[in-house]
Amino acid sequence: MIGCHDVAHRTNLAAKALTELPLFESVEILLRKTHNYFSHSPKRHLEFVKLAEVMETKGLRLLKNVQTRWVSLLEPLRRFLAQYRVVMAKMAEDIDDNSDAQENLDVLLDPYTLLGMTALQPLLETVNTLVEFAQGRNVFVSDFVGALEVCEDRLNQLYLDSQTAFGTDDFWAFTGLQNCTHEVIHLKWVEDLNDSSEQLAFMVNGDKLFAKTKLPGSQVVKPVDHETYNTLIIRVKAECQVAAAQLVYELRTRFPNHSVLDALGMVYPQYWGQGRQVPKSFQAHLDVLTDFYCEPKEVQDGDKTQLVPPVLDRWKLQNQQSMFKTAMMSNSERACEPPFDCNPLSRIWRVLSANSLTFHMISEYIKLAEIAVVHVIGSVEDERCFSTLGFLKNKLRNALNEHLPLVVGMFAQKMFTLHSFPYEAAFEAWLAGAERNGRYCLTA
């Protein structure tokens, strides 16, 4: 059985599979280095904010790409592109005093990484939309099938279809850089007086910072002319197409087949249309589930291959389908009625499983419903609950750190009344440690 209990995590794993590609790697390295450059020095960040005010931008703090979060590269990427000119200007100011600034500036001046960030942004936004949809609390399983198909079609349209690839409005930033018309990142072709050729330059605060890059297989850093820039654009497009194809493949392999997810909809009351007729797709969906869950599966355990028995019984599914249809048609309409304090899926199966006779007569379909419930289209590690619990835990820990001696004292001390106080034990303890003056006298 293939579970999809944590859609967001699986989608994040699909996206993380792309990090081995050179373009993804260069983008992640740049975001990490620039974030570390400012986050480790409050003085630099303050200077960055002041410089941003001069350049009429917001000067927002650069965000960190957290590896353990879901498709976390998108928001740091958006923030970084909005502050690209300011970051470049700050690095240019610090190159004489800091070697890290020179290293970062060299990467910032490479159009390959900048073009890659703007070309990958639509891909990350498409995947992030799928994750946000999957985290909905009331997502119907068949709805997720449609969302997954839309995501794959969207990636094909953006990157893989020769008629529409890189031509939609989603690539406005990439097109702006390609034509040197970007509204925030100003690029200009400047004539080289030595050989009468034009070179690409970044315009920052009225200064010209000439772009430079390394071509694949070469360690020589060279200025960017028209031919080199066109080569970089073709290279970025090709690597983005490889990334999109790999992502579509990862999404298809990390989730059950679309037809299986769609067929699981038969255990939902919404599938029955709140009516008295069996849906025409029922038999086709039952055949899909029978082929998927009623056949033994081969599982690789190291060097050994084990044969896992089927999850469901084919014969029972066929024999119990009549009673299952009757039960669903009789209760689906009532399950979808208000009040909506309970999910319709939970409501209908609580009713069906509460009756011992019905439980016995559709036992195999109850197993199927349990499988569908395990396939929660959402995250087990619910973002809102997880963040709230983390906040409460950290708040409690911080409060204890400040008042720890008082808390320990309150738990350790014993409270006595006038009648319960152990006078004899207290006197003996005091007498044993009291200072003696002479043979019988004690000092007060």
C-alpha positions in Angstrom: 0.0 0.0 0.0 1.3 3.4 -0.9 0.4 6.0 1.6 0.1 9.8 0.9 -0.6 10.8 4.5 1.7 13.8 4.3 1.2 15.5 1.0 3.2 18.6 1.9 6.2 16.6 3.0 6.1 14.4 -0.1 5.8 17.4 -2.3 8.8 19.0 -0.6 10.8 15.8 -1.1 9.9 16.0 -4.8 11.2 19.6 -5.0 14.3 18.8 -2.9 15.2 16.1 -5.5 16.1 19.0 -7.8 18.8 20.5 -5.5 21.4 18.4 -7.2 20.9 20.3 -10.4 23.6 23.0 -10.9 21.1 25.8 -11.3 19.3 25.0 -8.0 22.6 24.5 -6.2 23.9 27.9 -7.3 20.7 29.7 -6.3 20.7 28.0 -2.8 24.4 28.9 -2.2 23.8 32.5 -3.1 20.7 32.8 -0.8 22.5 31.1 2.1 25.7 33.2 1.8 24.0 36.5 1.6 21.7 35.7 4.5 24.7 34.7 6.6 26.5 37.8 5.7 23.9 40.1 7.2 22.4 37.9 9.9 25.8 37.4 11.7 26.4 41.2 12.0 23.7 43.6 13.3 25.8 46.5 12.2 25.9 45.3 8.6 22.1 44.9 8.6 21.6 48.4 10.0 23.9 49.8 7.2 21.9 47.7 4.7 18.6 49.2 5.9 20.0 52.8 5.7 21.3 52.1 2.2 17.9 50.8 1.2 16.3 54.0 2.4 18.7 56.0 0.2 17.9 53.7 -2.8 14.1 54.0 -2.1 13.4 50.4 -1.2 12.0 48.8 1.9 15.3 47.2 3.1 13.5 44.1 4.4 15.5 41.4 6.2 16.8 38.6 4.0 15.1 35.3 4.8 16.8 31.9 5.4 16.0 28.9 3.2 15.1 26.3 5.9 15.8 22.8 4.6 13.2 21.1 6.8 10.3 23.3 5.8 8.0 22.8 2.8 9.3 24.3 -0.4 10.9 27.0 1.7 13.0 28.4 -1.2 10.1 30.5 -2.6 9.7 33.3 -0.1 13.5 33.9 0.5 13.8 34.0 -3.3 11.0 36.7 -3.7 12.5 38.8 -0.9 16.1 38.5 -2.3 15.0 39.5 -5.9 13.2 42.6 -4.4 16.4 43.7 -2.6 18.9 42.6 -5.3 20.2 46.1 -6.1 20.6 47.0 -2.5 22.5 43.8 -1.7 24.8 44.4 -4.7 25.4 48.0 -3.6 26.3 46.9 -0.1 28.7 44.2 -1.2 30.4 46.7 -3.5 30.9 49.1 -0.5 32.4 46.3 1.7 34.8 44.6 -0.8 37.8 46.5 0.5 37.2 45.4 4.1 35.7 41.9 3.8 36.7 39.0 1.6 33.2 37.5 1.9 31.7 40.6 0.3 34.0 40.2 -2.8 33.0 36.5 -3.1 29.3 37.4 -2.8 29.6 40.2 -5.3 31.2 37.9 -7.9 28.2 35.7 -7.7 25.8 38.6 -7.8 27.4 39.9 -11.0 27.0 36.5 -12.7 23.8 36.7 -14.9 23.5 32.9 -14.8 22.4 32.8 -11.2 20.1 35.8 -11.6 18.4 34.5 -14.7 18.0 31.1 -13.0 16.2 32.6 -10.0 13.7 34.4 -12.1 13.2 31.4 -14.4 12.6 29.0 -11.4 10.2 31.3 -9.6 7.1 30.1 -11.5 8.0 26.5 -10.9 8.3 27.1 -7.1 5.0 29.1 -7.1 3.2 26.2 -8.9 4.4 23.6 -6.4 3.7 25.9 -3.4 0.1 26.3 -4.6 -0.3 22.5 -4.6 1.0 22.4 -1.0 -1.3 25.1 0.2 -4.3 23.3 -1.4 -3.3 20.0 0.2 -3.1 21.6 3.7 -6.8 22.5 3.5 -8.7 20.8 6.4 -11.7 19.7 4.2 -10.1 18.7 1.0 -12.0 15.9 -0.9 -9.7 13.2 -2.1 -10.9 13.5 -5.7 -10.3 17.3 -5.5 -6.6 16.6 -4.8 -6.4 14.3 -7.8 -7.5 17.3 -9.9 -5.1 19.7 -8.2 -2.2 17.3 -8.8 -3.1 17.0 -12.5 -3.4 20.8 -12.8 0.0 21.2 -11.2 1.6 18.8 -13.7 -0.2 20.4 -16.7 0.9 23.8 -15.4 4.5 22.7 -15.3 4.2 21.3 -18.8 2.7 24.6 -20.0 5.4 26.7 -18.3 8.5 24.8 -19.3 8.0 21.7 -21.5 5.4 22.7 -24.2 7.4 24.1 -27.1 4.5 26.4 -28.0 4.1 28.1 -24.6 7.4 27.5 -22.7 8.9 30.6 -21.2 6.3 32.7 -23.0 3.6 33.2 -20.4 3.1 36.3 -18.2 4.6 34.3 -15.3 8.0 34.9 -16.7 7.8 38.7 -16.6 10.9 39.0 -14.5 12.9 36.6 -16.7 11.7 38.4 -19.9 12.6 41.7 -18.3 16.2 40.6 -17.6 16.4 39.0 -21.1 15.5 42.3 -22.7 17.3 44.5 -20.1 13.9 46.1 -19.2 13.5 44.9 -15.6 11.9 47.5 -13.3 14.0 46.8 -10.2 17.2 45.2 -11.5 18.6 47.7 -14.0 20.7 46.2 -16.8 22.3 48.2 -19.6 24.6 47.5 -22.6 27.7 49.6 -22.3 30.1 50.1 -25.2 33.7 48.9 -24.6 36.0 51.6 -25.9 38.8 49.1 -26.4 37.2 46.8 -28.9 34.0 48.7 -29.7 31.8 45.8 -28.4 29.0 46.1 -25.9 29.2 44.6 -22.5 26.4 44.0 -20.0 26.5 46.1 -16.8 24.4 46.5 -13.7 23.4 50.1 -12.9 23.6 50.6 -9.1 23.4 54.1 -7.7 24.6 55.6 -10.9 27.6 53.3 -11.0 28.3 50.6 -13.6 29.2 47.2 -12.3 30.1 45.0 -15.3 28.7 41.5 -15.4 31.0 38.5 -15.6 30.6 34.8 -15.8 32.2 31.4 -16.2 31.1 29.2 -19.1 30.8 25.4 -18.5 34.1 23.6 -18.6 36.1 26.8 -18.2 37.6 28.5 -15.2 38.2 31.7 -16.9 36.0 34.6 -15.8 35.0 36.7 -18.8 32.8 39.8 -19.4 29.3 39.2 -20.8 28.7 40.3 -24.4 25.7 39.7 -26.5 26.8 36.2 -27.6 27.7 35.1 -24.0 24.4 36.5 -22.7 22.4 34.5 -25.3 24.4 31.4 -24.4 23.5 31.9 -20.7 19.8 32.3 -21.5 19.7 29.1 -23.6 21.6 27.3 -20.8 19.2 28.5 -18.1 16.1 27.5 -20.2 17.5 24.0 -20.8 18.3 23.4 -17.1 14.8 24.7 -16.1 13.2 22.3 -18.6 15.2 19.4 -17.1 14.1 20.5 -13.6 10.4 20.7 -14.6 10.6 17.2 -16.2 12.2 15.8 -13.1 9.7 17.4 -10.9 6.7 16.0 -12.8 8.3 12.6 -12.6 8.9 12.9 -8.9 5.3 14.0 -8.3 4.0 11.0 -10.2 6.2 8.5 -8.4 5.7 9.9 -4.9 1.9 9.7 -5.0 -0.5 6.8 -5.8 -1.8 6.7 -9.3 -4.4 9.3 -10.1 -7.0 6.6 -10.9 -6.4 5.0 -7.4 -6.9 8.3 -5.6 -9.9 9.1 -7.7 -11.5 5.7 -7.1 -11.1 6.1 -3.3 -13.8 8.8 -3.6 -16.4 6.0 -3.4 -16.2 5.9 0.4 -17.1 9.6 0.6 -20.7 10.6 0.9 -20.1 13.4 -1.6 -19.3 10.8 -4.3 -22.9 9.5 -4.2 -24.3 12.9 -5.2 -26.8 12.9 -2.3 -29.1 10.9 -4.5 -30.6 7.4 -4.9 -28.7 6.2 -7.9 -25.4 4.3 -8.1 -22.8 6.5 -9.9 -22.0 5.2 -13.4 -18.3 5.2 -12.5 -18.7 2.9 -9.5 -17.8 -0.4 -11.3 -14.8 1.1 -13.0 -13.5 2.6 -9.7 -14.1 -0.7 -8.0 -12.0 -2.5 -10.6 -9.2 0.0 -10.1 -9.1 -0.5 -6.4 -9.4 -4.3 -6.7 -6.4 -4.4 -9.1 -4.4 -2.1 -6.8 -5.2 -3.4 -3.3 -6.1 -7.1 -3.9 -2.8 -8.2 -5.5 0.4 -9.1 -3.6 3.2 -6.6 -3.7 6.9 -7.2 -4.0 8.9 -5.3 -1.3 12.7 -5.0 -1.5 14.3 -5.6 1.9 18.0 -5.2 1.3 19.1 -7.9 -1.0 15.9 -9.9 -0.4 12.6 -9.5 -2.2 9.5 -10.2 0.0 6.0 -10.8 -1.2 3.5 -8.9 0.9 0.0 -10.3 0.9 -2.9 -8.1 -0.5 -4.5 -5.6 1.8 -8.0 -6.3 0.7 -9.9 -9.5 -0.3 -11.2 -9.4 -3.9 -13.9 -11.9 -3.3 -15.4 -10.0 -0.3 -15.4 -6.7 -2.2 -17.4 -8.3 -4.9 -19.9 -10.0 -2.6 -20.4 -7.0 -0.3 -20.8 -4.3 -2.9 -24.6 -4.6 -3.0 -25.0 -3.9 0.7 -22.3 -1.2 0.5 -24.3 0.6 -2.3 -27.5 0.4 -0.3 -25.8 1.7 2.9 -24.1 4.7 1.1 -27.2 5.7 -0.9 -29.3 5.6 2.3 -27.0 7.7 4.5 -25.0 10.0 2.2 -27.7 12.7 2.0 -28.0 12.9 5.8 -24.3 12.9 6.3 -23.9 16.0 4.1 -26.6 18.0 5.9 -25.9 20.6 8.6 -24.8 21.1 11.3 -21.2 20.9 10.0 -19.5 20.2 13.3 -18.4 16.9 11.9 -16.8 16.0 8.6 -19.3 14.1 6.3 -16.8 11.3 5.8 -16.5 10.7 9.6 -20.2 11.1 10.2 -21.3 8.5 7.7 -18.8 5.9 8.7 -19.5 6.4 12.4 -23.1 5.6 11.6 -22.3 2.5 9.5 -19.7 1.1 11.9 -21.9 1.6 14.9 -24.3 -1.2 13.8 -22.8 -4.6 14.4 -24.8 -6.2 11.5 -23.8 -3.5 9.0 -20.2 -3.7 10.2 -20.2 -7.4 9.5 -21.9 -7.1 6.1 -19.6 -4.4 4.7 -16.4 -5.3 6.6 -14.1 -5.1 3.6 -15.4 -1.7 2.6 -14.8 -0.5 6.1 -11.2 -1.5 5.6 -11.2 0.4 2.3 -12.6 3.5 4.2 -9.8 3.2 6.8 -7.3 3.2 3.9 -8.9 6.3 2.5 -8.8 8.0 5.9 -5.1 7.1 6.3 -4.6 8.9 3.0 -5.2 12.3 4.5 -4.9 15.0 1.9 -3.0 17.3 4.2 0.0 17.4 6.4 0.3 15.2 9.5 2.7 17.8 10.8 0.0 20.5 10.6 1.7 23.8 10.2 -0.6 25.9 12.3 -0.8 23.5 15.2 2.9 22.7 15.1 3.9 26.4 15.1 1.4 27.2 18.0 2.7 24.3 20.1 6.3 25.4 19.4 5.5 28.9 20.5 3.9 27.8 23.7 6.8 25.5 24.5 9.4 28.2 23.9 7.4 30.7 25.9 7.2 28.3 28.8 10.9 27.5 28.6 11.8 31.2 28.6 9.6 31.9 31.6 11.2 29.0 33.5 14.7 30.2 32.7 14.0 33.6 34.3 12.2 32.3 37.4 13.7 28.8 37.7 15.0 29.3 41.3 11.6 30.5 42.5 9.8 27.6 40.8 12.1 25.0 42.2 11.8 26.5 45.7 8.0 26.5 45.5 8.0 22.8 44.6 10.6 21.9 47.1 9.4 23.7 50.2 6.9 22.2 52.6 4.2 24.2 54.3 3.3 23.6 58.0 0.6 24.9 60.3 1.0 25.7 64.0 -0.1 22.2 64.9 1.7 20.2 62.2 5.2 21.8 62.5 7.8 19.2 63.7 9.2 21.1 66.7 11.3 18.2 68.1 13.0 17.4 64.7 13.7 21.1 64.1 15.2 21.6 67.6 17.4 18.5 67.2 18.6 19.6 63.8 19.4 23.0 65.2 21.1 21.7 68.3 23.4 19.4 66.4 24.8 22.3 64.5 24.8 25.0 67.1 28.0 26.6 68.4 28.8 25.6 72.0 30.2 28.0 74.6 31.5 26.1 77.5 30.0 22.8 78.5 26.3 23.6 78.6 25.8 27.1 77.2 24.9 27.7 73.6 25.4 31.0 71.7 22.2 32.6 70.4 
